[in-house]
Amino acid sequence: MPSHPTTVDFFSADTLLEHIATTMRFYHPRCIDPSGGFYHYFKDDGTVYNHHHRHLVSSTRFVFNYAMAYRQFNDPAYLEQVRHGVRFLREIHRDPITGGYAWQLEWRDGEKQVTDADNHCYGLAFVVLAYAHAVMAGVSETRTYLDDTVQLMDDKFWSTTHGLYADQASADWQHVDPYRGQNANMHACEALLAAYHATGTVAYLHKAELLAHNITQRQAGLAQGMIWEHYDPQWQIDWNYNLHDKANLFRPWGYQPGHFTEWAKLLVLLEAERDHLLHDSHWMIPTAEHLFNTAIQYAWDKQHGGICYGVAPDLTVCDSDKYFWVQAESLAAAALLAQRTEQHHNQQHYRDWYSKIWNYSWQHMIDHQHGAWFRMLSRDNQKYSDEKSPAGKTDYHTMGACYDVLKSFSRTPSGVTHAE
């Protein structure tokens, strides 16, 4: 793959805003299906290669993308697509009888065929996230949808005993799968934090706080301060779950460095709300630093650059591929940690990693010809295919990371600083 010079100032708000705009231009308007919802499969050049399959994760993330873009750029066309996406979630994905949301379906000529009706907490978390961001974009009627979905998650998945959500249930809610996973709880934390910002309901913030504590403190305590992905019904570690499926899209085996840094980012965002939290937040920033630095220590590829996807229990890399979202979440975490530790000696450490991860991503992960990020590269930064964005990838991670960094710039007392 071609290299691109990295004389870019990643500490400039203009750089980040232009990158968001360029990424949006890859998807908009080609992602819009006039008959409902959005297309979910794009080649490198933007060609849609599957017009009919719809995945709940993409359907929700496109709402996030358009809501954030509308708030940033004030383009009425973006707001129209927020409403368009919400309608598809509410009228097509949602089952009016069970209240659940279809995980996968086929959409042809205005008719749907549900191909996977199971209910996933991970999916509902993104439904909450989509509705929260729609509310913040001014689509006020989604406030009721948001509250209803949080209540559904609590009714069907919440365990008071463990203070965490279960993962998956049958379409009729009669069977809850014994698998327990941290990933759904991490995105529930993200969604509840957004719900708090959208509604001011402090109970949402407190639930996010509880999730963060129980995963990054209690559950991490079972793995020497690191976060394992998979657990049994009693929330004991299942070291062998998906042992032979290290690249599973939602439940890969191994430690996930990208989830370490994503939790680091969430902890900094939560700690910023410390005046409204239920408990003392003194543990949040040290835990965020620990998770970020552990990810970098064991997963940064010193030869080819970039953060590797998976790390085994013995702390060796078990999946050396480079995924777009891992780099994006990590650079956002680095920026937020740099801002939060501004008065401390380790601020420069995080500024340096922010620049390093951005430079790697700019050189290898970003398609400077067509826009957006490549989904996955080999260890030596080669593409596996020309499928840039299959279902699940809408560049919500990459644009979201830029928005998070922009917010961290605005919180810096001295304003936006520039690379030295």
N, C-alpha and C positions, 0 to 999 in steps of 0.2 A: 504494500500500500504506500502511496506517496506521503512524504513527510511535508509538514507545513511549518514555515517559520513561526516562532513563538515570541515575536516582539510585541506582544499584546499586553496592554495594561489591565490585568484582571481585577485591580483595585479601583477601576473606573466604573461608575454607575452607567455611563453611556455604553461601555463595552457590554455589560450584562443586559441592558435593555435592548440593544441591537441584536444580541444573540437570541433573546426571547422572541423578538419580532421575526427574526429569520427562521427560527424553529416553527413558529406559528404558521409562517407562509408555506412551509412544507405540507402542513395538514389542511389549512384553510384556503379555499373552500372545498378541496377535493375529497375531504373526509365526510362531507355531508350527504346523507341519503335522503332525498326529498320525500320518500315514502315513509321515513321514520328512522330516527337514530343516526348512527354514523357507521361508515365502513371501518373495518378493523384490521385489514391486511394490506401492507404497502411494500412494494419493492423499493430498492434504493432510489430509483428515479421518481418515485411517487405513484407508480402504476398500482392500481387496486387489483390484487390477484385472487381475492375471494370476496364476492359482493354480498354473501348471504349469511355467513356465520357470525353470530354475535355472542360476545362473552361479557358477563356482568362487570368484570374488572375494567375493560375498555370503555363500556358504556358509561360508567361512573367517572372514570378519569377524564374523558372528554368534557364532561360538565365542569370539572375542576379547571381544566385548561381554559375553557372559554370564559368561565367566571373570573378567573384571575386576570386574563387578558383584557376583559371588559373594564375591570376596575383600574388596570394600569393604563390602558390606551384609550378608553372611553369611546370605543367604536360600537355603534348600535348593532352592527351585524353580529358582533360577538354576543351581545345580550340576547339577540334573537335565537342564537344557537344554544345558549343556556336553557332557555325555555323549551326548545326543540328536544334537547337531551333529557330534561326532566320529564317531559311528556312520555318519552319512550321508556324510561325507567318505571314510571307510575302505571302506564297503560299496557305495556308489553311485557317487561320483565316481571312485574309484580303479579302475583296470584291473588285476586280479590277475595278468594275464599279462605286461604291459609294465611295471607299476609306476607308470605315468603317471596323471595326474588329468584327467578330461574337463573341458574349458574351459566347455562349455555342454551342457545336456541338458533334455529334457522328462520330467516325473515325473507320471504319472497312475495312480491306483488301485494304487500300489505297484509300478508297472512303469516302467522307464526307457527312453528312446530318446535316445541320444547324438546331438546335432546338430552338435557341433564337438569332435572328439577330439584336436585338436592339443595338444601340451604347451607350456606357456608358463612360462618361468622366473619371471615376475611371479606367476603362479598358484602355483607351487611355493613361492615365498617366503612367500606368505600361508598355505599349508598348514603350513609350518614355524612361522610366527607363531602359528597357531591351536593347534598341538600344544604349543608352548612354554608358552602361557598356560594350556592345559588342565593341563599338568604342575604349573604354579605354583598352580592352583586345587585340586590334590590328586588329579587323575585320573592316577595314576602309570603306568598301562599305556600312556599315549601317549608315554612316554619312548622306547620302541623305535621307534614311528612317526616321532618327531622325528628320531632319528639316521638312520633309513633314508631319510628324505626329503632330508636334507642330503647324504647319500651319493649319492642319485640326482641331485641338482642338480650335484654335483661330477663325477660320472661322465659325464653327458650334456651339460652346458652349460659347464663350467669350461674356461678357456684359461690354461694355465700361462704361455704366452708373454706374454699381455696382462694377466694378473692380474684378469680380469673374466669375468662370465658372458655367454654368448650368450643370445638372447632367445626363440626359438621353434623347435620341432621337430615333425615329423610324428608321428602317433599311434604309429607303430611305431619311432620314433626313427631311422629310416634317413636322413632328410633334415633338416639343420639350416639354417634360413633364413639368408640372408646378412646380414639386418638386425642391427645391434647398437644397444642403447639404454641410456641411463643409468638410466631409471626402474626397470627390473627389478633393477638392481644396487643402487639406493638402498633398495628394499624388501627385498632380500636382506640388506643391511647391518642394517636394522632387525630383521629376523627372526633373524639370527645373534646380534645383541646380546641379544634376548629368549631365544634358545636358551642362551646363556651364563648368563644369570640363572637359567634354569630348571634347568640341569644342572651348572653349575660347570665345564664343559669349556672350558678356556682357549683351545683351538684355535678355537673358535667366535668368541671375542672377537678373536683375532688375524686371522681371515679378515674380520671386519667392519671392523677397522682398515685392512687392506689395500685393501678396496673403497673405503672413505672416502678414503684417500690417492690412489688411482688415478683416482677421479672428480673430487674437489675440488681436486687438485693437478695431476696429469699431464694429464688430459683438459681441465680448465679452463684449463690453460696454452695450449691450442690456440685459446682464445677470450678471451684477455685477462683471464683470471681469472674468467670466467663459465662456467656449465655449459650447453652445448648438449645437446639431447635425443638426436640421431640420428647414427649413425655407420655406416661401411662395415665389412666383415669385418676390416680391419686397424686398426679404431678411429680412422680419420680422419673428420673431420666431414663429414656429408652435409647441406649447407645447404638443399637443395631437397626433402628427404624430407617428404611430406605438405604441400607448400607451399600447396596448394589445399584443405587439410582442417585448418584451424586449430582446429576444435573436436573433432577426433578424441578419443574417450574415453580412450584409453590412449597414443596417440602423436601429440599435437598438434604442429603446426609452431610454431617460435618458442622463445625463452627462456621458461621457466615460473617466474615469480617465486615461486609456491607451492612449487616444488621447491628454489629457493634457500633459502627459510626452513625447509623441511623438513630439508634437509641441515644448516642451521645448528643446528637442534634436535638432530639426531643427533650432530653433532660435539661439542656440549656434553655430551651423555650419554656419548659415548665417552671424552671427556677426563676425566670423573669417575672412570673406571676406570684412570687413568694409571699407578697402581702395578703394574698387571697387563698393560699393553700391551707389545708387542714392541719398539717404537721410541719415541724421544722424541716427546712430544705437544705440543711448544711451538707448532707451527703451527696447532693445531686451533681455539683460541679466536679468534686473529686472522682465520682463514679464515671462521669462523662469523659474526663481526662484519661482515666484508666482504660476505658473501653476503646477510645480512639487510639491511644498509644499502643495498646495490645494489638489492635488490628494492623496498624502500620508495622509494628515490630515483626509480626509473623507472616504477613501477607503481601507486603510491598516487594515487587519483583526488582531486585537490584540490577539485574542484567537488562531486562527489556522495558522496565518501567511499568507503572500501573499496579493496581491492587488485585491480587488473585481472588478467585471466587470462594474457594473452600479450604478449610484447615482441619486436619484430622485431630483426634484427641491427643495424639502425641506431639501436636503443634507443628507438624510438617504440612506443607501444602498438598492437599489431596485433589484439588481441581484448580489448575493454573490458568484457566480461561479468564479473560477480562470482560466483565459485563458493564454495560453503560451505567446502570443505576448505582453500582457499587462506587464508581468514581464520582458520580454526581452527589450522592449522599455524603460521601467523605469530604469533598471539598466544601460542602455547606457546613458540615460539622466543624471543620478546621476554621472557617471564617467566624462562626459563632463563638467558638472557644477563644479565638484571638480577640474578639471584641469583649468577651466576658472577663478575660484575664489581662485586660489592657494595662492595669497598674502593677502587674506581676512580671517577674523575670521570664516566665515561659511564654509570654505573648508572641515573641519573635519565632519561637518554635512552631506555633500554629500558623503564623503568617507564611513561614517558609513552606510548610506542607500544603497550605492553600495554593500557593503559586506552583508548587511542584506537581500537584495532582491536576491542576488546570492546564499546565503546560503539556503534560502527558496526554490529557484528553483532547486538547486542541490539536495536537500533532497526529493523534491516531484514531480517536473515537468519533470525531465530528466529521460529517460529510460536508466539506466546504463547497462542493459542486452543487448538490441538490438540497442541502439543508437537513437538519435534525442529526441525531447521533446513530451510529451503527449499534446494533443490539449487543453483539458479542464478537470478540476476537480471540484468536489463539494466544498462547503465551507469548509468541514472537510477533503478535499484533497483526495477524493475517485474518481476513474475513473468511468465514465458512461458507457463506452464501450471499445472494443478492436480496435476501428477505430482511429488509431493515426493520419493519415494524409489524410483526405478527400480533395476533390478539394478546392483549395484556400490556403491550408497549404503545404508549401514546406520547412519550416524552414528558409525562407528568413529573417524573423524577428530575429530569434535567431542567425544565423550566421552573419547577418548584424550588429546586436548589438555588437558582438565580434569584428568585423572589426572596428566599430566606436570607441570602447574602446581602441583597439590597436593604432589607430591613435591619440587618446587623450594621451596615454602614450608617444608617440613619440614627442608630442608637449610640454611635461613637461620638463622644463629646466634642472631639476636635474635627468632626466631619469626615468625609471620605479622604483617606490617605492614599498615597500612591507608592508603587514599588520603588525600591531604592536601587 
